[in-house]
Amino acid sequence: MSDVLLNISGLTVGYGAHNAVADVSFALHRGEILCLVGESGCGKSTLLRALLGVTPKLAIRAGTLTLDGTELTAMPDKARRALTTARMGMVFQSPGASFMPIRTYRAQFIETLKCHGKYDAAAFDDQAAEVLGRLNLPDAKRVLDSCPFELSGGMNQRVALALALLLGQELLLADEPTSALDATVGLQVAEEFKRLRDEQGITILMVTHSLALARHLADRIGVMYSGRLVELADARELLARPSHPYTLALLSAVPTLSGAMPTPLPGQPPMHGPAAVGCEFAPRCAYAGEGCAAAQYALQALAPDHFVACWKEDRP
């Protein structure tokens, strides 16, 4: 069995006539947590939706997606959705995006399990109690008989994770799963993701604006800007030695315990998606030169596990 669960190569996707993500390539290893960071509008959530393949208006224009050796982009849409939803789960920023707020979790769990052919009426209560207990929700009957609006945000996120475990999904796509929670509950949910990785071997691809969360959770961090991956490295390596000017700017904008004032990043990311030619970050970059406007995008290896898309030799 290959160590690589998901391989993305040259992926370009878009809505209508416009590309939202372009030339994205990376491999996701089994049992790994990879966090994608960047400002809003950089294509992170679009990438997750492209992987799951359940957004009709989002079209794959180029590249390949290979899940455990199966090439997804060559499959008919219906067959692809059946495979991806069986093996991938999506955890949204708000569980309200995936659960009906006024139906009990019991009814919604049973309906979902039946759709996947995984419902066993005799074993359901015991299986649900065991999974909810693992996620620090010991009162399974009360949780299952509650509607989402009756539970807290942190509890709802745990319930969403429980459904993924009941479905046996080995890859979790998490879209800002803690940003709607307060700091204490957000940390508790983050710890649940780590436990899923450490105890269940579940692979996690997470989108987040929080570099603190990425620092706490990630094995590797990918930085996206204007629909492209501009840096990818081991989390400790990237945070200690950022190489792309955008990564450095993001880290410089984060408050530190030293009390030093953060350095704001001027301007806004472009909203038109990735350009065919030129570095999109150049108008905001302190290291930009004349050649940046004509630079061709390429993710280059600085080290075996550190990749950066910047041609400037005098970058940080």
C-alpha positions in Angstrom: 0.0 0.0 0.0 1.3 3.4 -1.0 2.0 6.0 1.7 0.3 8.6 -0.5 -3.5 8.7 0.0 -4.3 11.7 -2.3 -2.2 13.0 -5.1 -3.0 16.3 -6.8 -1.1 17.3 -10.0 -1.5 20.5 -11.9 -5.0 21.0 -10.7 -6.9 24.0 -12.3 -10.5 24.6 -11.5 -12.9 27.4 -12.0 -16.5 28.8 -12.0 -17.8 29.9 -15.4 -15.1 31.5 -17.5 -12.8 32.3 -14.6 -10.3 30.0 -12.9 -10.3 30.1 -9.1 -7.4 27.7 -8.5 -4.5 26.9 -10.9 -1.5 24.6 -11.2 -1.9 23.2 -7.7 0.2 20.1 -7.0 1.0 18.2 -3.8 0.7 14.7 -2.3 -1.2 14.0 0.9 0.2 11.2 3.0 -1.8 8.7 5.1 -2.2 9.8 8.7 -1.0 13.4 7.9 -2.5 16.8 8.8 -1.9 19.3 6.1 -3.1 22.9 6.7 -3.7 25.3 3.9 -3.4 29.0 5.0 -3.9 32.3 3.3 -6.2 35.3 3.1 -9.9 35.0 2.1 -10.3 34.6 -1.6 -7.1 32.7 -2.1 -8.9 29.5 -3.3 -8.5 27.3 -0.3 -12.2 26.4 0.2 -12.6 26.1 -3.6 -9.8 23.5 -3.6 -11.7 21.4 -1.0 -14.9 21.5 -3.0 -13.1 20.5 -6.1 -11.6 17.4 -4.3 -15.0 16.3 -3.0 -16.7 16.9 -6.4 -20.2 17.9 -5.3 -20.3 21.5 -6.5 -21.9 21.3 -10.0 -20.8 24.8 -11.2 -17.2 24.1 -10.2 -15.4 22.6 -13.2 -12.0 20.9 -13.3 -10.1 22.5 -16.3 -6.8 20.7 -16.1 -4.8 18.4 -13.9 -5.4 15.1 -12.1 -6.8 14.0 -8.7 -5.7 10.5 -7.7 -7.3 8.9 -4.5 -5.4 5.8 -3.3 -4.4 5.0 -6.9 -7.8 5.8 -8.5 -7.8 8.7 -11.0 -10.9 10.7 -10.1 -10.9 13.2 -12.9 -11.3 10.4 -15.5 -14.4 9.0 -13.8 -18.1 9.8 -14.7 -19.5 12.4 -12.3 -21.9 10.0 -10.5 -19.3 7.3 -10.0 -16.8 9.9 -8.8 -19.2 11.3 -6.2 -20.0 7.9 -5.0 -16.4 7.1 -4.4 -15.3 10.5 -2.9 -18.3 10.8 -0.5 -17.7 7.2 0.7 -14.0 7.9 1.5 -13.9 11.6 2.1 -15.8 13.6 4.7 -16.4 17.4 4.9 -16.4 19.3 8.1 -17.7 22.8 7.6 -17.0 26.0 9.5 -20.5 25.8 10.9 -22.3 22.4 11.3 -25.4 24.2 10.2 -24.0 24.0 6.6 -24.3 20.3 6.6 -27.1 19.4 9.1 -30.8 20.4 9.2 -31.1 22.5 12.4 -34.6 21.3 13.3 -34.2 17.6 12.8 -32.7 15.3 15.4 -29.2 14.1 14.9 -30.5 10.5 15.3 -32.8 11.0 12.2 -30.0 12.6 10.2 -27.4 10.0 11.1 -29.7 7.2 10.2 -30.6 8.8 6.9 -27.0 9.4 6.0 -25.8 5.9 7.0 -28.7 4.4 4.9 -27.6 6.4 1.9 -24.1 4.9 2.2 -25.4 1.4 2.8 -23.9 1.4 6.3 -26.9 1.4 8.6 -27.3 -1.5 11.0 -30.5 -0.9 13.1 -29.5 -3.4 15.8 -26.0 -2.0 16.2 -26.6 1.7 15.6 -27.1 2.9 19.2 -24.0 1.1 20.5 -21.8 2.2 17.6 -23.0 5.8 17.9 -22.4 5.8 21.7 -18.9 4.4 21.2 -17.9 7.0 18.6 -19.5 9.9 20.6 -17.8 8.8 23.7 -14.4 8.9 21.9 -15.2 12.5 21.1 -15.9 13.4 24.7 -19.7 13.3 24.3 -20.6 10.5 26.8 -24.4 11.2 26.9 -25.0 9.7 23.5 -28.8 9.3 23.8 -29.3 13.0 24.7 -27.0 14.1 21.8 -28.7 11.9 19.2 -32.2 13.0 20.3 -31.2 16.7 20.1 -31.5 19.0 17.2 -28.4 21.0 16.1 -29.9 24.3 17.5 -30.1 22.7 20.9 -26.3 22.1 21.2 -23.3 24.4 21.5 -21.0 25.1 18.5 -18.2 22.9 20.0 -20.6 20.0 20.5 -22.0 20.3 17.0 -18.5 20.1 15.6 -17.8 17.0 17.6 -21.1 15.5 16.3 -20.0 16.2 12.7 -16.7 14.4 13.4 -18.7 11.5 14.9 -20.7 11.1 11.7 -17.4 10.9 9.6 -16.2 8.2 11.9 -19.4 6.2 11.6 -19.2 6.4 7.9 -15.6 5.1 8.0 -14.2 8.0 6.0 -10.5 8.0 5.9 -9.9 11.5 4.6 -11.4 14.6 6.3 -11.6 17.9 4.5 -12.1 20.6 7.2 -13.0 24.1 6.1 -12.3 26.6 9.0 -13.7 24.1 11.6 -12.8 26.3 14.6 -13.2 29.9 13.4 -16.8 30.2 14.6 -15.9 28.9 18.1 -14.5 30.7 21.1 -10.8 30.1 21.9 -11.3 27.5 24.6 -13.8 25.4 22.6 -11.8 25.9 19.4 -8.8 24.4 21.1 -10.8 21.4 22.3 -12.0 20.7 18.8 -8.5 21.1 17.5 -7.4 18.4 20.0 -10.1 16.1 18.7 -8.6 16.4 15.2 -5.2 15.5 16.6 -6.8 12.5 18.3 -8.4 11.3 15.1 -5.1 11.4 13.4 -3.1 9.8 16.2 -5.6 7.2 17.3 -7.6 6.5 14.2 -5.0 7.2 11.5 -7.4 9.6 9.7 -5.8 11.9 7.2 -6.8 15.6 7.4 -6.7 18.4 4.9 -7.7 21.6 6.7 -8.3 25.1 5.5 -7.7 27.8 8.1 -6.9 31.5 8.5 -5.2 30.8 11.8 -1.5 30.3 11.8 -1.7 29.5 15.5 -4.0 26.6 14.7 -1.7 25.4 11.8 1.3 25.6 14.1 -0.6 23.5 16.7 -2.0 20.9 14.4 -0.1 20.6 11.1 2.5 18.2 10.0 2.9 20.3 6.8 1.6 23.8 5.9 0.7 25.0 2.4 0.4 28.7 1.7 -2.0 29.8 -1.0 -2.3 33.2 -2.7 -4.6 34.1 -5.6 -5.5 30.5 -6.3 -1.9 29.1 -6.4 0.2 27.3 -3.9 3.2 29.6 -3.2 4.9 27.6 -0.4 4.7 24.1 1.0 6.9 22.7 3.7 7.1 20.9 7.0 5.3 23.0 9.5 8.2 23.7 11.8 10.5 24.4 8.8 8.0 26.8 7.2 7.3 28.7 10.4 11.0 29.0 11.4 12.3 29.7 7.9 9.6 31.1 5.6 10.9 31.6 2.1 8.1 33.2 0.1 7.6 36.9 0.8 3.8 36.3 1.3 4.5 33.7 3.9 6.8 36.1 5.7 4.2 38.8 5.5 1.5 36.6 7.0 3.8 35.6 9.9 4.8 39.3 10.4 1.1 40.3 10.7 0.5 37.9 13.7 0.8 39.3 17.2 3.5 37.7 19.4 4.1 37.2 23.1 7.0 39.6 23.0 4.7 42.5 22.8 6.1 43.7 19.5 3.5 45.3 17.2 2.6 43.1 14.2 3.3 44.5 10.7 0.1 44.8 8.6 0.1 43.6 5.1 -0.9 46.5 2.8 -3.5 46.1 0.1 -5.9 43.3 -0.8 -5.4 40.0 -2.6 -6.7 40.0 -6.2 -10.3 38.8 -6.7 -10.0 37.8 -10.4 -8.2 34.5 -9.7 -4.7 33.4 -10.8 -3.2 35.3 -13.8 -1.6 33.4 -16.7 1.7 35.3 -16.4 3.3 37.3 -13.6 3.4 37.1 -9.8 0.1 38.1 -8.3 1.7 39.1 -5.1 4.2 41.5 -6.7 2.0 44.7 -6.1 2.2 44.0 -2.3 5.6 42.5 -2.1 8.6 44.3 -0.5 11.0 42.2 -2.6 9.3 42.7 -6.0 11.5 43.7 -9.0 10.9 44.4 -12.7 11.0 40.7 -13.7 8.1 39.8 -11.4 5.5 41.0 -13.8 6.7 38.5 -16.4 7.6 35.7 -14.1 6.2 32.2 -14.9 4.6 30.4 -12.0 6.7 27.4 -10.8 6.9 25.6 -7.4 10.5 24.9 -7.0 12.3 22.7 -4.4 14.5 24.5 -1.9 15.1 21.3 0.0 13.6 17.8 -0.3 10.4 18.8 1.6 10.4 22.6 1.1 8.9 24.1 -2.1 8.5 27.8 -3.0 7.1 29.7 -6.0 9.3 32.8 -6.1 12.1 33.5 -8.7 13.8 36.3 -6.7 17.2 35.3 -5.3 17.1 38.1 -2.7 13.8 36.9 -1.1 13.9 36.2 2.6 
